[in-house]
């Protein structure tokens, strides 16, 4: 029966090409606008570590003076607290992080030195966040303890300095020191740059920086502090810094700590541990408050409002535009079906039920949605091409994956069926006798 209705739908749509084109265009434009913004929203708000994010936590304690912060600790840790928590080894995996810019060059290369972002971290960073490698591997926990002069570099830096060849074992010149390359990352672009999210709740609408590219150089935390001394970024300070960029034991928060806890009981134990640590530090007079906080990864991203507010607004506006397109489609379908009142009256007189007429009209609306979906898909591709030309950090990530491709057609057909319900219902209630008198 569906094949019969489908054939009738094609015949009907061919009979009035202008009206059909208007309906298809309305669906296509609405779908193109909404799917462009929905795809961007999907890319920016997805889980960066599917299946694992619920086991990755960001612990915080408050080392600031009395009255300095309200509602909870600042988004990063002071050096002593971060190292104390890391050194306790209470997590299944744990990684310290601190950022800086460093001057990079390769001995023997004809490329001039360049400033590149560097992440000082610890060996667990790479397996904890499932970082892919093209060549080599990360350093070891022994390298962390030994303050080893080793580094992992990004694929883009490897392409620039070594032409994309395997550079494991080669020397990299960082500032005034030589380090040995032990690994080269494969293509890796987490969205957002989750391990470096902080401060978003204080600057809503200014969160595009969460979608930048990962650092080009990664070094063992304590070795990096020596190699690039004086260049590390502070997050917040509540007192005068003796030497800018040299932040160990200064009144500043500037170090992040991520921990992996594989069970709810482990997470509960770790929460108790950081609470106990805060009480201990307050008893020693180093903390004024015992405020602590620990969220898993997705909670932390939500807490910092990582999705830019303009993207949310654009998504709402696009779906409002889709609703307007649907109202236009409803009017066009209603006009089309009621113009065929005589044909529908004959079918009803010959024994077709109201349900059969309703189904036939819905199939016709679905065909309009299918064709409109093709147009919407093409307009979505064009819209994402325009997004990639915009001066925003997430522009290069705008693409239509297989899942969103399916959503495009599902939304187009669902929208057209929804738009067709009222016209199909009206058409199915045509009185056969009245229509036959007018023939």
ABEGO torsion letter per residue (X at the ends): XAAAAAAAAAAAAAABAAAAAAAAAAAAAAAAAAAAAAAAAAAAABBABBGAAAABBBBBBBABBBGABBGEBBABBBAAAAAAAAAAGABABBBBBBBBBBBBBBBGBABBBBBBBBBBBBAAAAAAAGBBBABEBBBBAAAAAAGBBBBBBBAAAAAAAAGGBBABGBBBBBEABBBBBABBBBBBBBOBBAAABBGAAABBGAAAAAABBBBABBBBAAAAAAAABGABBBABBABBBABBGBABGBBBBABBBBBBBABAAAAAAAAAAAAAAAAAAAAAGABABABBBBBBAAAAAAAAGABBAAAAAAAAAAAAAAAAAAAAAAAAAAAAAAAAAAAAAAAAAAGBBAAAAAAAAAAAAAAAAAAAAAAAAAAAAAAAAAAAABBBAAAAABBBBAAAAAAAAAAAAAAAAAAAAAAAAAAAABBAAAAAAAX
